[in-house]
Amino acid sequence: MRMGRPKALLEIEGHTFLSLVTDALRDGGCDRVIVVVPEDTPLQEAAEAAGAQVITNPDPGEGPITSLRLAIRESGPDTQGVLYHPVDHPLVLSSSVAAVVQAAKPRPLLVVPMLGNQRGHPTYFDAQLFAEFLDPHLEGGARTVVHRHLDDAVLLSLDDEGIRADIDTPALYAEVVESHTDRPAEARSQ
């Protein structure tokens, strides 16, 4: 835990990363928000408070792919696709989520938000890809599936630095907190 506590519980302007991501997904048009958390952590209570459906991951040691697999299994057979949004990208705007949701309506295999030539989050995965994610022999996790199908992806250009803002070190976190604290009140409410 290089951040000193779970990233999901870190705060920006009084809102946890978890609540920021959950709100962006819901406000952006996701019908259902599933949060996968390790067992025996305060994250389950925080995710429920944020209005998410909670699944516990008994063995997160293999990395984020285990959580994505649990969410896919939980989503049910009628699910057409999922948006994958890591909690360490809490600055994504709900309008960016809405743009990804809209771009996913014709059901491409993938929708990858882009800031310039850099890929970001959340990423849409169509149900046609679920078998690949669930393959127990998949090496490299979701990144492998994305690379396999990048030629078939919708690369969605967005003007939202939040899609690339991976806050995964104490220094980056301090920088984000400081930059949000220094903004005028009207800019913080947008």
C-alpha positions in Angstrom: 0.0 0.0 0.0 2.3 2.7 -1.3 -0.2 5.5 -0.7 -0.4 4.7 3.1 -4.0 3.7 2.9 -6.3 2.2 0.2 -6.4 4.5 -2.9 -10.2 4.2 -3.1 -10.4 6.1 0.3 -8.1 9.0 -0.6 -10.0 12.2 -0.9 -10.1 15.2 -3.3 -12.2 18.1 -2.0 -13.9 15.9 0.5 -14.9 13.1 -1.9 -13.2 9.7 -2.0 -11.7 8.4 -5.2 -14.3 5.6 -4.9 -17.2 8.0 -4.7 -15.8 10.2 -7.5 -15.5 7.2 -9.9 -18.9 5.8 -8.9 -20.6 9.2 -9.4 -18.9 9.7 -12.8 -20.1 6.3 -14.0 -23.6 6.7 -12.8 -23.9 10.3 -14.0 -22.4 9.3 -17.3 -25.1 6.8 -18.0 -24.0 3.4 -16.6 -27.1 1.4 -15.6 -25.3 -0.5 -12.9 -22.0 0.2 -11.0 -20.2 -2.8 -9.7 -17.2 -2.3 -7.4 -14.9 -5.2 -6.7 -13.0 -4.9 -3.4 -10.7 -7.2 -1.4 -12.2 -9.1 1.5 -12.1 -7.7 5.0 -11.5 -4.0 4.2 -13.4 -0.8 4.9 -13.9 -0.5 1.1 -17.0 -2.6 1.1 -18.8 -0.2 3.3 -17.5 2.8 1.4 -18.6 1.3 -2.0 -22.1 0.6 -0.6 -22.3 4.1 0.7 -21.4 5.3 -2.8 -24.4 3.4 -4.1 -22.5 0.6 -5.9 -23.1 -3.1 -6.0 -20.2 -4.7 -4.1 -18.4 -7.9 -4.9 -15.6 -9.1 -2.8 -12.4 -10.5 -4.4 -11.0 -13.3 -2.2 -7.8 -13.4 -4.2 -6.7 -10.1 -5.7 -3.1 -11.3 -6.0 -3.2 -11.9 -9.7 -4.0 -8.2 -10.3 -6.9 -6.2 -11.7 -7.9 -9.0 -14.1 -9.4 -11.0 -11.2 -11.7 -8.2 -10.3 -12.7 -7.7 -13.9 -13.5 -11.4 -14.2 -15.7 -11.2 -11.1 -17.6 -8.2 -12.4 -18.1 -9.9 -15.8 -19.5 -13.0 -14.1 -21.7 -10.9 -11.9 -23.0 -8.8 -14.7 -25.2 -11.6 -16.1 -25.9 -13.2 -19.4 -27.9 -10.3 -20.8 -25.1 -7.7 -20.3 -24.0 -6.3 -23.7 -20.7 -4.8 -22.4 -18.9 -3.3 -19.4 -16.9 -0.1 -18.7 -13.7 -0.8 -16.9 -12.7 2.1 -14.7 -9.8 1.8 -12.2 -10.2 3.7 -9.0 -6.9 5.5 -9.4 -8.4 7.5 -12.2 -10.8 9.6 -10.1 -10.8 12.8 -12.2 -12.7 11.5 -15.2 -15.6 13.7 -16.0 -19.1 12.2 -16.2 -19.4 13.8 -19.7 -16.4 11.6 -20.8 -18.2 8.5 -19.4 -21.3 9.5 -21.3 -19.2 9.9 -24.5 -17.8 6.4 -24.1 -21.3 5.0 -23.4 -22.7 6.7 -26.5 -19.8 5.4 -28.6 -20.5 1.9 -27.3 -24.1 1.9 -28.5 -23.4 0.4 -32.0 -21.5 -2.4 -30.0 -17.9 -2.1 -31.2 -15.6 -4.6 -29.5 -13.8 -1.8 -27.7 -14.1 1.9 -27.0 -10.9 3.4 -25.8 -10.9 7.1 -24.7 -7.9 9.0 -26.0 -6.2 12.3 -25.0 -4.0 13.1 -27.9 -2.3 9.8 -28.8 -2.5 8.5 -25.2 -5.1 5.8 -24.1 -7.1 6.4 -21.0 -10.1 5.2 -18.9 -12.8 4.1 -18.7 -12.6 1.5 -21.5 -15.6 -0.2 -22.9 -15.4 -4.0 -23.5 -18.2 -5.6 -25.5 -19.7 -8.9 -24.3 -18.1 -10.6 -27.3 -14.7 -10.2 -25.5 -15.9 -11.7 -22.2 -14.7 -15.2 -23.0 -11.2 -13.9 -23.6 -11.2 -12.1 -20.2 -12.4 -15.3 -18.5 -9.8 -17.5 -20.1 -7.7 -18.8 -17.2 -4.7 -19.0 -19.5 -4.8 -15.3 -20.4 -1.4 -13.7 -19.7 -1.0 -9.9 -19.3 -4.6 -9.3 -18.2 -6.9 -6.8 -19.9 -4.0 -5.1 -21.7 -3.5 -8.2 -23.7 -7.1 -8.3 -24.9 -7.0 -4.6 -25.7 -3.8 -5.1 -27.8 -5.3 -8.0 -29.7 -8.3 -6.0 -30.8 -6.9 -2.4 -31.0 -7.4 -2.4 -34.8 -11.2 -3.0 -34.2 -11.5 -0.4 -31.4 -13.2 2.9 -31.5 -10.5 5.4 -30.4 -12.6 8.2 -28.9 -10.8 11.5 -28.8 -11.8 13.4 -25.6 -10.7 16.7 -24.1 -10.5 15.4 -20.5 -7.1 15.2 -18.8 -8.9 13.0 -16.1 -8.9 10.0 -18.5 -5.1 9.9 -18.3 -4.7 11.0 -14.6 -3.4 7.9 -13.0 -2.9 8.9 -9.4 -0.8 6.1 -8.0 2.0 7.8 -6.0 2.0 10.0 -2.9 3.7 12.8 -4.9 1.0 12.7 -7.7 -1.8 12.6 -5.1 -0.3 15.7 -3.2 0.0 17.5 -6.5 -3.7 16.8 -7.4 -4.9 17.8 -4.0 -2.9 21.1 -4.1 -4.1 21.9 -7.7 -7.8 21.3 -6.7 -7.4 23.3 -3.5 -5.9 26.3 -5.3 -8.8 26.6 -7.9 -11.5 29.3 -7.4 -14.7 28.0 -5.9 -16.6 28.4 -9.3 -14.1 26.1 -11.1 -14.3 23.5 -8.4 -18.0 23.1 -8.8 -17.9 22.4 -12.5 
